[in-house]
Amino acid sequence: MLNTIDQAKPAYNPAQTFTIGQLADEFGLTLRSLRFYEDEGLISPARMGQTRIYTHRDRARLKLICRGKRLGFSIGEIKDFLDLYDTDEAQVEQMTYLLRGARNRIRHLEQQLRDVQQTLKELHEIDGLIVSHLHSKGVQVPSE
């Protein structure tokens, strides 16, 4: 879940803060999604009255959340990963956790790929049988 977004990276300014709208626009998220991530404890913006104030830390966590979602990790897995980041400055536990999760995800996706390939093979066979049958009955079959 490292180096998430393929966008131009703004200059780092630790004092800079962001509004919910700015982060929603930057990451292509809805305001509701950001509030959901807050409710789940993934990000924790400061508040000034009713206004949420996001820091660079929140922005960095949001980048990791987006990447984790794209890679198919659950909210719970992403939360565990982010929580480890807070407790393990050397990031050994975090990276070990991510390695296990990534390898599990790879195995799962490879199985899905095999399943899809098998399904496609069977569908192509069925297509061929149907086309042959229709041709034998004198039916013109449109090509794709």
VMD Tcl script that builds the backbone (N, CA, C; Angstrom):
set m [mol new atoms 432]
animate dup $m
set s [atomselect $m all]
$s set {name element resname resid chain x y z} {
  {N N MET 1 A 0.830 -1.164 0.000}
  {CA C MET 1 A 0.000 0.000 0.000}
  {C C MET 1 A 0.886 1.243 0.000}
  {N N LEU 2 A 2.009 1.148 -0.619}
  {CA C LEU 2 A 2.943 2.258 -0.670}
  {C C LEU 2 A 2.795 3.021 -1.972}
  {N N ASN 3 A 3.092 4.317 -1.965}
  {CA C ASN 3 A 3.051 5.169 -3.165}
  {C C ASN 3 A 1.759 5.000 -3.943}
  {N N THR 4 A 0.676 5.486 -3.403}
  {CA C THR 4 A -0.629 5.143 -3.940}
  {C C THR 4 A -1.082 5.846 -5.189}
  {N N ILE 5 A -1.174 7.121 -5.188}
  {CA C ILE 5 A -1.858 7.831 -6.255}
  {C C ILE 5 A -0.874 8.241 -7.338}
  {N N ASP 6 A -1.300 8.045 -8.579}
  {CA C ASP 6 A -0.443 8.368 -9.716}
  {C C ASP 6 A -0.674 9.806 -10.171}
  {N N GLN 7 A -0.768 10.722 -9.238}
  {CA C GLN 7 A -0.982 12.116 -9.558}
  {C C GLN 7 A 0.264 12.894 -9.174}
  {N N ALA 8 A 0.368 14.115 -9.703}
  {CA C ALA 8 A 1.482 14.973 -9.326}
  {C C ALA 8 A 1.414 15.216 -7.825}
  {N N LYS 9 A 2.533 15.069 -7.171}
  {CA C LYS 9 A 2.596 15.195 -5.727}
  {C C LYS 9 A 2.832 16.655 -5.356}
  {N N PRO 10 A 1.924 17.235 -4.549}
  {CA C PRO 10 A 2.145 18.617 -4.154}
  {C C PRO 10 A 3.355 18.718 -3.229}
  {N N ALA 11 A 3.962 19.889 -3.190}
  {CA C ALA 11 A 5.107 20.108 -2.318}
  {C C ALA 11 A 4.683 19.863 -0.877}
  {N N TYR 12 A 5.541 19.198 -0.127}
  {CA C TYR 12 A 5.232 18.874 1.267}
  {C C TYR 12 A 5.345 20.124 2.120}
  {N N ASN 13 A 4.294 20.411 2.836}
  {CA C ASN 13 A 4.263 21.529 3.758}
  {C C ASN 13 A 3.540 21.025 5.003}
  {N N PRO 14 A 4.288 20.675 6.066}
  {CA C PRO 14 A 3.662 20.070 7.244}
  {C C PRO 14 A 2.609 20.957 7.909}
  {N N ALA 15 A 2.681 22.255 7.673}
  {CA C ALA 15 A 1.709 23.162 8.284}
  {C C ALA 15 A 0.426 23.244 7.470}
  {N N GLN 16 A 0.455 22.788 6.231}
  {CA C GLN 16 A -0.721 22.887 5.369}
  {C C GLN 16 A -1.818 21.954 5.861}
  {N N THR 17 A -3.033 22.436 5.792}
  {CA C THR 17 A -4.180 21.608 6.125}
  {C C THR 17 A -5.096 21.553 4.913}
  {N N PHE 18 A -6.043 20.642 4.983}
  {CA C PHE 18 A -6.937 20.404 3.862}
  {C C PHE 18 A -8.366 20.353 4.360}
  {N N THR 19 A -9.278 20.751 3.511}
  {CA C THR 19 A -10.697 20.613 3.829}
  {C C THR 19 A -11.178 19.266 3.317}
  {N N ILE 20 A -12.346 18.874 3.770}
  {CA C ILE 20 A -12.929 17.612 3.318}
  {C C ILE 20 A -13.157 17.654 1.808}
  {N N GLY 21 A -13.566 18.818 1.296}
  {CA C GLY 21 A -13.803 18.955 -0.139}
  {C C GLY 21 A -12.530 18.832 -0.954}
  {N N GLN 22 A -11.442 19.416 -0.453}
  {CA C GLN 22 A -10.169 19.329 -1.170}
  {C C GLN 22 A -9.706 17.874 -1.282}
  {N N LEU 23 A -9.784 17.137 -0.178}
  {CA C LEU 23 A -9.345 15.738 -0.222}
  {C C LEU 23 A -10.297 14.881 -1.051}
  {N N ALA 24 A -11.579 15.161 -0.966}
  {CA C ALA 24 A -12.536 14.416 -1.785}
  {C C ALA 24 A -12.229 14.630 -3.259}
  {N N ASP 25 A -11.969 15.866 -3.651}
  {CA C ASP 25 A -11.631 16.157 -5.051}
  {C C ASP 25 A -10.322 15.499 -5.455}
  {N N GLU 26 A -9.310 15.625 -4.615}
  {CA C GLU 26 A -7.990 15.077 -4.956}
  {C C GLU 26 A -8.030 13.571 -5.173}
  {N N PHE 27 A -8.788 12.868 -4.333}
  {CA C PHE 27 A -8.801 11.408 -4.406}
  {C C PHE 27 A -10.013 10.841 -5.133}
  {N N GLY 28 A -10.866 11.721 -5.645}
  {CA C GLY 28 A -12.042 11.248 -6.368}
  {C C GLY 28 A -13.027 10.511 -5.476}
  {N N LEU 29 A -13.170 10.972 -4.252}
  {CA C LEU 29 A -14.059 10.337 -3.283}
  {C C LEU 29 A -15.249 11.237 -2.998}
  {N N THR 30 A -16.270 10.656 -2.438}
  {CA C THR 30 A -17.405 11.451 -1.994}
  {C C THR 30 A -17.146 11.919 -0.560}
  {N N LEU 31 A -17.837 12.953 -0.167}
  {CA C LEU 31 A -17.749 13.423 1.220}
  {C C LEU 31 A -18.213 12.320 2.163}
  {N N ARG 32 A -19.194 11.575 1.714}
  {CA C ARG 32 A -19.715 10.465 2.517}
  {C C ARG 32 A -18.633 9.410 2.769}
  {N N SER 33 A -17.817 9.130 1.752}
  {CA C SER 33 A -16.730 8.160 1.924}
  {C C SER 33 A -15.744 8.637 2.971}
  {N N LEU 34 A -15.374 9.912 2.901}
  {CA C LEU 34 A -14.436 10.448 3.890}
  {C C LEU 34 A -15.023 10.377 5.302}
  {N N ARG 35 A -16.290 10.691 5.432}
  {CA C ARG 35 A -16.929 10.596 6.743}
  {C C ARG 35 A -16.968 9.145 7.225}
  {N N PHE 36 A -17.198 8.224 6.288}
  {CA C PHE 36 A -17.197 6.800 6.633}
  {C C PHE 36 A -15.822 6.384 7.153}
  {N N TYR 37 A -14.760 6.775 6.463}
  {CA C TYR 37 A -13.411 6.439 6.915}
  {C C TYR 37 A -13.133 7.025 8.290}
  {N N GLU 38 A -13.670 8.201 8.544}
  {CA C GLU 38 A -13.530 8.815 9.869}
  {C C GLU 38 A -14.301 7.991 10.900}
  {N N ASP 39 A -15.531 7.617 10.580}
  {CA C ASP 39 A -16.340 6.814 11.502}
  {C C ASP 39 A -15.678 5.477 11.822}
  {N N GLU 40 A -14.968 4.927 10.845}
  {CA C GLU 40 A -14.291 3.639 11.032}
  {C C GLU 40 A -12.946 3.783 11.747}
  {N N GLY 41 A -12.544 5.019 12.032}
  {CA C GLY 41 A -11.299 5.248 12.752}
  {C C GLY 41 A -10.056 5.206 11.882}
  {N N LEU 42 A -10.239 5.297 10.567}
  {CA C LEU 42 A -9.091 5.247 9.655}
  {C C LEU 42 A -8.393 6.602 9.550}
  {N N ILE 43 A -9.159 7.655 9.646}
  {CA C ILE 43 A -8.600 9.009 9.661}
  {C C ILE 43 A -9.273 9.751 10.814}
  {N N SER 44 A -8.580 10.748 11.328}
  {CA C SER 44 A -9.154 11.480 12.457}
  {C C SER 44 A -8.812 12.959 12.345}
  {N N PRO 45 A -9.563 13.664 11.517}
  {CA C PRO 45 A -9.289 15.090 11.355}
  {C C PRO 45 A -9.607 15.870 12.629}
  {N N ALA 46 A -8.885 16.959 12.785}
  {CA C ALA 46 A -9.216 17.877 13.881}
  {C C ALA 46 A -10.505 18.595 13.506}
  {N N ARG 47 A -11.087 19.245 14.467}
  {CA C ARG 47 A -12.325 19.977 14.197}
  {C C ARG 47 A -12.200 21.396 14.708}
  {N N MET 48 A -12.741 22.277 13.899}
  {CA C MET 48 A -12.879 23.662 14.310}
  {C C MET 48 A -14.362 23.963 14.168}
  {N N GLY 49 A -15.095 23.808 15.269}
  {CA C GLY 49 A -16.551 23.875 15.200}
  {C C GLY 49 A -17.048 22.642 14.466}
  {N N GLN 50 A -17.805 22.868 13.394}
  {CA C GLN 50 A -18.299 21.760 12.574}
  {C C GLN 50 A -17.361 21.418 11.418}
  {N N THR 51 A -16.308 22.218 11.243}
  {CA C THR 51 A -15.402 22.054 10.107}
  {C C THR 51 A -14.312 21.035 10.428}
  {N N ARG 52 A -14.125 20.088 9.514}
  {CA C ARG 52 A -13.044 19.114 9.654}
  {C C ARG 52 A -11.770 19.729 9.081}
  {N N ILE 53 A -10.673 19.561 9.806}
  {CA C ILE 53 A -9.371 20.053 9.364}
  {C C ILE 53 A -8.457 18.835 9.215}
  {N N TYR 54 A -8.047 18.567 7.980}
  {CA C TYR 54 A -7.200 17.407 7.693}
  {C C TYR 54 A -5.742 17.848 7.579}
  {N N THR 55 A -4.858 17.038 8.162}
  {CA C THR 55 A -3.424 17.319 8.118}
  {C C THR 55 A -2.762 16.464 7.042}
  {N N HIS 56 A -1.449 16.656 6.875}
  {CA C HIS 56 A -0.700 15.811 5.940}
  {C C HIS 56 A -0.760 14.344 6.360}
  {N N ARG 57 A -0.804 14.108 7.671}
  {CA C ARG 57 A -0.912 12.729 8.161}
  {C C ARG 57 A -2.226 12.111 7.689}
  {N N ASP 58 A -3.323 12.868 7.819}
  {CA C ASP 58 A -4.621 12.371 7.342}
  {C C ASP 58 A -4.581 12.111 5.840}
  {N N ARG 59 A -3.962 13.020 5.109}
  {CA C ARG 59 A -3.856 12.874 3.654}
  {C C ARG 59 A -3.056 11.625 3.294}
  {N N ALA 60 A -1.947 11.402 4.005}
  {CA C ALA 60 A -1.119 10.212 3.746}
  {C C ALA 60 A -1.903 8.941 4.063}
  {N N ARG 61 A -2.631 8.947 5.157}
  {CA C ARG 61 A -3.446 7.784 5.507}
  {C C ARG 61 A -4.527 7.553 4.448}
  {N N LEU 62 A -5.101 8.642 3.955}
  {CA C LEU 62 A -6.120 8.515 2.917}
  {C C LEU 62 A -5.543 7.908 1.642}
  {N N LYS 63 A -4.311 8.270 1.299}
  {CA C LYS 63 A -3.658 7.658 0.142}
  {C C LYS 63 A -3.530 6.146 0.340}
  {N N LEU 64 A -3.143 5.737 1.551}
  {CA C LEU 64 A -3.007 4.311 1.839}
  {C C LEU 64 A -4.361 3.608 1.813}
  {N N ILE 65 A -5.384 4.277 2.311}
  {CA C ILE 65 A -6.731 3.705 2.291}
  {C C ILE 65 A -7.180 3.460 0.851}
  {N N CYS 66 A -6.984 4.465 -0.001}
  {CA C CYS 66 A -7.396 4.335 -1.406}
  {C C CYS 66 A -6.642 3.198 -2.097}
  {N N ARG 67 A -5.374 3.110 -1.839}
  {CA C ARG 67 A -4.594 2.042 -2.456}
  {C C ARG 67 A -5.046 0.682 -1.942}
  {N N GLY 68 A -5.250 0.592 -0.638}
  {CA C GLY 68 A -5.725 -0.672 -0.074}
  {C C GLY 68 A -7.044 -1.108 -0.670}
  {N N LYS 69 A -7.966 -0.156 -0.853}
  {CA C LYS 69 A -9.250 -0.475 -1.473}
  {C C LYS 69 A -9.060 -0.949 -2.907}
  {N N ARG 70 A -8.202 -0.245 -3.667}
  {CA C ARG 70 A -7.946 -0.655 -5.057}
  {C C ARG 70 A -7.367 -2.066 -5.131}
  {N N LEU 71 A -6.551 -2.426 -4.152}
  {CA C LEU 71 A -5.930 -3.745 -4.146}
  {C C LEU 71 A -6.849 -4.825 -3.587}
  {N N GLY 72 A -8.022 -4.412 -3.119}
  {CA C GLY 72 A -9.009 -5.392 -2.674}
  {C C GLY 72 A -8.972 -5.713 -1.199}
  {N N PHE 73 A -8.249 -4.927 -0.409}
  {CA C PHE 73 A -8.227 -5.169 1.021}
  {C C PHE 73 A -9.503 -4.640 1.654}
  {N N SER 74 A -9.952 -5.301 2.709}
  {CA C SER 74 A -11.158 -4.868 3.417}
  {C C SER 74 A -10.831 -3.653 4.285}
  {N N ILE 75 A -11.861 -2.965 4.721}
  {CA C ILE 75 A -11.683 -1.831 5.626}
  {C C ILE 75 A -10.977 -2.299 6.901}
  {N N GLY 76 A -11.359 -3.455 7.408}
  {CA C GLY 76 A -10.724 -3.992 8.614}
  {C C GLY 76 A -9.232 -4.242 8.420}
  {N N GLU 77 A -8.872 -4.811 7.269}
  {CA C GLU 77 A -7.453 -5.058 6.986}
  {C C GLU 77 A -6.681 -3.749 6.858}
  {N N ILE 78 A -7.297 -2.779 6.220}
  {CA C ILE 78 A -6.645 -1.475 6.068}
  {C C ILE 78 A -6.472 -0.825 7.437}
  {N N LYS 79 A -7.488 -0.925 8.274}
  {CA C LYS 79 A -7.392 -0.348 9.624}
  {C C LYS 79 A -6.275 -1.012 10.407}
  {N N ASP 80 A -6.194 -2.334 10.348}
  {CA C ASP 80 A -5.120 -3.046 11.054}
  {C C ASP 80 A -3.759 -2.571 10.567}
  {N N PHE 81 A -3.612 -2.421 9.258}
  {CA C PHE 81 A -2.356 -1.965 8.670}
  {C C PHE 81 A -2.002 -0.568 9.179}
  {N N LEU 82 A -2.976 0.337 9.152}
  {CA C LEU 82 A -2.731 1.708 9.593}
  {C C LEU 82 A -2.435 1.770 11.088}
  {N N ASP 83 A -3.114 0.942 11.879}
  {CA C ASP 83 A -2.863 0.913 13.320}
  {C C ASP 83 A -1.443 0.444 13.615}
  {N N LEU 84 A -0.957 -0.523 12.830}
  {CA C LEU 84 A 0.416 -0.986 13.019}
  {C C LEU 84 A 1.412 0.124 12.725}
  {N N TYR 85 A 1.099 0.960 11.759}
  {CA C TYR 85 A 1.978 2.073 11.414}
  {C C TYR 85 A 2.165 2.992 12.620}
  {N N ASP 86 A 1.097 3.191 13.380}
  {CA C ASP 86 A 1.162 4.064 14.547}
  {C C ASP 86 A 1.964 3.464 15.692}
  {N N THR 87 A 2.028 2.140 15.786}
  {CA C THR 87 A 2.685 1.498 16.921}
  {C C THR 87 A 4.076 0.974 16.612}
  {N N ASP 88 A 4.476 0.946 15.347}
  {CA C ASP 88 A 5.747 0.332 14.952}
  {C C ASP 88 A 6.523 1.297 14.063}
  {N N GLU 89 A 7.342 2.123 14.697}
  {CA C GLU 89 A 8.078 3.131 13.932}
  {C C GLU 89 A 9.009 2.515 12.894}
  {N N ALA 90 A 9.550 1.340 13.171}
  {CA C ALA 90 A 10.446 0.677 12.221}
  {C C ALA 90 A 9.669 0.048 11.072}
  {N N GLN 91 A 8.372 -0.041 11.208}
  {CA C GLN 91 A 7.452 -0.567 10.204}
  {C C GLN 91 A 7.666 -2.043 9.885}
  {N N VAL 92 A 8.322 -2.770 10.779}
  {CA C VAL 92 A 8.549 -4.201 10.542}
  {C C VAL 92 A 7.236 -4.962 10.615}
  {N N GLU 93 A 6.463 -4.742 11.688}
  {CA C GLU 93 A 5.184 -5.439 11.819}
  {C C GLU 93 A 4.242 -5.048 10.686}
  {N N GLN 94 A 4.238 -3.767 10.354}
  {CA C GLN 94 A 3.368 -3.268 9.294}
  {C C GLN 94 A 3.718 -3.934 7.962}
  {N N MET 95 A 4.984 -3.977 7.643}
  {CA C MET 95 A 5.395 -4.565 6.364}
  {C C MET 95 A 5.163 -6.073 6.351}
  {N N THR 96 A 5.371 -6.728 7.491}
  {CA C THR 96 A 5.112 -8.171 7.579}
  {C C THR 96 A 3.622 -8.446 7.382}
  {N N TYR 97 A 2.794 -7.627 8.013}
  {CA C TYR 97 A 1.343 -7.756 7.861}
  {C C TYR 97 A 0.949 -7.544 6.403}
  {N N LEU 98 A 1.491 -6.501 5.795}
  {CA C LEU 98 A 1.175 -6.207 4.397}
  {C C LEU 98 A 1.655 -7.320 3.477}
  {N N LEU 99 A 2.835 -7.860 3.748}
  {CA C LEU 99 A 3.355 -8.956 2.930}
  {C C LEU 99 A 2.420 -10.161 2.984}
  {N N ARG 100 A 1.990 -10.515 4.193}
  {CA C ARG 100 A 1.042 -11.639 4.331}
  {C C ARG 100 A -0.253 -11.351 3.577}
  {N N GLY 101 A -0.768 -10.140 3.764}
  {CA C GLY 101 A -2.019 -9.778 3.093}
  {C C GLY 101 A -1.882 -9.764 1.584}
  {N N ALA 102 A -0.780 -9.214 1.099}
  {CA C ALA 102 A -0.551 -9.160 -0.351}
  {C C ALA 102 A -0.431 -10.560 -0.929}
  {N N ARG 103 A 0.292 -11.425 -0.248}
  {CA C ARG 103 A 0.441 -12.807 -0.750}
  {C C ARG 103 A -0.889 -13.545 -0.745}
  {N N ASN 104 A -1.694 -13.339 0.278}
  {CA C ASN 104 A -3.028 -13.947 0.298}
  {C C ASN 104 A -3.877 -13.418 -0.844}
  {N N ARG 105 A -3.793 -12.123 -1.063}
  {CA C ARG 105 A -4.563 -11.491 -2.150}
  {C C ARG 105 A -4.109 -12.024 -3.509}
  {N N ILE 106 A -2.799 -12.184 -3.693}
  {CA C ILE 106 A -2.256 -12.738 -4.942}
  {C C ILE 106 A -2.810 -14.142 -5.169}
  {N N ARG 107 A -2.768 -14.977 -4.130}
  {CA C ARG 107 A -3.289 -16.349 -4.273}
  {C C ARG 107 A -4.769 -16.329 -4.653}
  {N N HIS 108 A -5.517 -15.464 -3.992}
  {CA C HIS 108 A -6.953 -15.364 -4.274}
  {C C HIS 108 A -7.197 -14.904 -5.716}
  {N N LEU 109 A -6.487 -13.877 -6.150}
  {CA C LEU 109 A -6.670 -13.364 -7.515}
  {C C LEU 109 A -6.210 -14.380 -8.559}
  {N N GLU 110 A -5.126 -15.087 -8.270}
  {CA C GLU 110 A -4.670 -16.119 -9.219}
  {C C GLU 110 A -5.708 -17.223 -9.362}
  {N N GLN 111 A -6.362 -17.596 -8.253}
  {CA C GLN 111 A -7.426 -18.598 -8.328}
  {C C GLN 111 A -8.600 -18.063 -9.126}
  {N N GLN 112 A -8.956 -16.802 -8.892}
  {CA C GLN 112 A -10.045 -16.188 -9.665}
  {C C GLN 112 A -9.695 -16.162 -11.149}
  {N N LEU 113 A -8.446 -15.866 -11.474}
  {CA C LEU 113 A -8.004 -15.840 -12.867}
  {C C LEU 113 A -8.140 -17.226 -13.489}
  {N N ARG 114 A -7.718 -18.262 -12.762}
  {CA C ARG 114 A -7.866 -19.632 -13.281}
  {C C ARG 114 A -9.337 -19.964 -13.508}
  {N N ASP 115 A -10.184 -19.549 -12.557}
  {CA C ASP 115 A -11.620 -19.808 -12.682}
  {C C ASP 115 A -12.200 -19.092 -13.900}
  {N N VAL 116 A -11.813 -17.835 -14.105}
  {CA C VAL 116 A -12.305 -17.075 -15.257}
  {C C VAL 116 A -11.801 -17.699 -16.555}
  {N N GLN 117 A -10.536 -18.109 -16.585}
  {CA C GLN 117 A -9.994 -18.746 -17.793}
  {C C GLN 117 A -10.742 -20.039 -18.106}
  {N N GLN 118 A -11.057 -20.827 -17.092}
  {CA C GLN 118 A -11.802 -22.069 -17.302}
  {C C GLN 118 A -13.204 -21.765 -17.814}
  {N N THR 119 A -13.848 -20.772 -17.231}
  {CA C THR 119 A -15.188 -20.381 -17.666}
  {C C THR 119 A -15.169 -19.918 -19.119}
  {N N LEU 120 A -14.179 -19.090 -19.471}
  {CA C LEU 120 A -14.064 -18.626 -20.863}
  {C C LEU 120 A -13.852 -19.797 -21.817}
  {N N LYS 121 A -13.021 -20.739 -21.441}
  {CA C LYS 121 A -12.768 -21.913 -22.281}
  {C C LYS 121 A -14.071 -22.667 -22.533}
  {N N GLU 122 A -14.842 -22.870 -21.476}
  {CA C GLU 122 A -16.106 -23.591 -21.610}
  {C C GLU 122 A -17.106 -22.804 -22.456}
  {N N LEU 123 A -17.154 -21.507 -22.267}
  {CA C LEU 123 A -18.071 -20.687 -23.064}
  {C C LEU 123 A -17.679 -20.689 -24.542}
  {N N HIS 124 A -16.390 -20.652 -24.834}
  {CA C HIS 124 A -15.941 -20.731 -26.236}
  {C C HIS 124 A -16.320 -22.080 -26.850}
  {N N GLU 125 A -16.191 -23.145 -26.058}
  {CA C GLU 125 A -16.579 -24.464 -26.552}
  {C C GLU 125 A -18.079 -24.508 -26.838}
  {N N ILE 126 A -18.875 -23.975 -25.919}
  {CA C ILE 126 A -20.332 -23.930 -26.109}
  {C C ILE 126 A -20.674 -23.094 -27.343}
  {N N ASP 127 A -20.011 -21.955 -27.494}
  {CA C ASP 127 A -20.225 -21.095 -28.651}
  {C C ASP 127 A -19.957 -21.878 -29.932}
  {N N GLY 128 A -18.846 -22.576 -29.973}
  {CA C GLY 128 A -18.498 -23.360 -31.163}
  {C C GLY 128 A -19.516 -24.439 -31.453}
  {N N LEU 129 A -19.981 -25.125 -30.429}
  {CA C LEU 129 A -20.989 -26.171 -30.616}
  {C C LEU 129 A -22.302 -25.593 -31.147}
  {N N ILE 130 A -22.706 -24.473 -30.598}
  {CA C ILE 130 A -23.961 -23.850 -31.026}
  {C C ILE 130 A -23.847 -23.365 -32.471}
  {N N VAL 131 A -22.733 -22.728 -32.807}
  {CA C VAL 131 A -22.534 -22.242 -34.174}
  {C C VAL 131 A -22.537 -23.412 -35.147}
  {N N SER 132 A -21.843 -24.494 -34.797}
  {CA C SER 132 A -21.835 -25.681 -35.664}
  {C C SER 132 A -23.236 -26.244 -35.845}
  {N N HIS 133 A -23.972 -26.323 -34.764}
  {CA C HIS 133 A -25.337 -26.843 -34.838}
  {C C HIS 133 A -26.213 -25.959 -35.732}
  {N N LEU 134 A -26.128 -24.664 -35.524}
  {CA C LEU 134 A -26.941 -23.747 -36.324}
  {C C LEU 134 A -26.553 -23.802 -37.798}
  {N N HIS 135 A -25.242 -23.876 -38.071}
  {CA C HIS 135 A -24.802 -23.996 -39.466}
  {C C HIS 135 A -25.349 -25.277 -40.094}
  {N N SER 136 A -25.357 -26.369 -39.325}
  {CA C SER 136 A -25.864 -27.639 -39.867}
  {C C SER 136 A -27.360 -27.561 -40.180}
  {N N LYS 137 A -28.055 -26.628 -39.576}
  {CA C LYS 137 A -29.480 -26.434 -39.815}
  {C C LYS 137 A -29.724 -25.343 -40.849}
  {N N GLY 138 A -28.648 -24.826 -41.423}
  {CA C GLY 138 A -28.762 -23.805 -42.468}
  {C C GLY 138 A -28.996 -22.392 -41.948}
  {N N VAL 139 A -28.742 -22.185 -40.699}
  {CA C VAL 139 A -28.941 -20.868 -40.104}
  {C C VAL 139 A -27.646 -20.075 -40.222}
  {N N GLN 140 A -27.753 -18.853 -40.723}
  {CA C GLN 140 A -26.602 -17.960 -40.821}
  {C C GLN 140 A -26.371 -17.350 -39.454}
  {N N VAL 141 A -25.166 -17.503 -38.917}
  {CA C VAL 141 A -24.830 -16.971 -37.599}
  {C C VAL 141 A -23.977 -15.724 -37.787}
  {N N PRO 142 A -24.441 -14.606 -37.225}
  {CA C PRO 142 A -23.651 -13.371 -37.353}
  {C C PRO 142 A -22.320 -13.511 -36.617}
  {N N SER 143 A -21.268 -12.966 -37.220}
  {CA C SER 143 A -19.970 -12.985 -36.543}
  {C C SER 143 A -19.910 -11.819 -35.584}
  {N N GLU 144 A -18.992 -11.918 -34.669}
  {CA C GLU 144 A -18.887 -10.853 -33.660}
  {C C GLU 144 A -18.004 -9.744 -34.150}
}
mol reanalyze $m
mol bondsrecalc $m
mol representation Tube
mol addrep $m
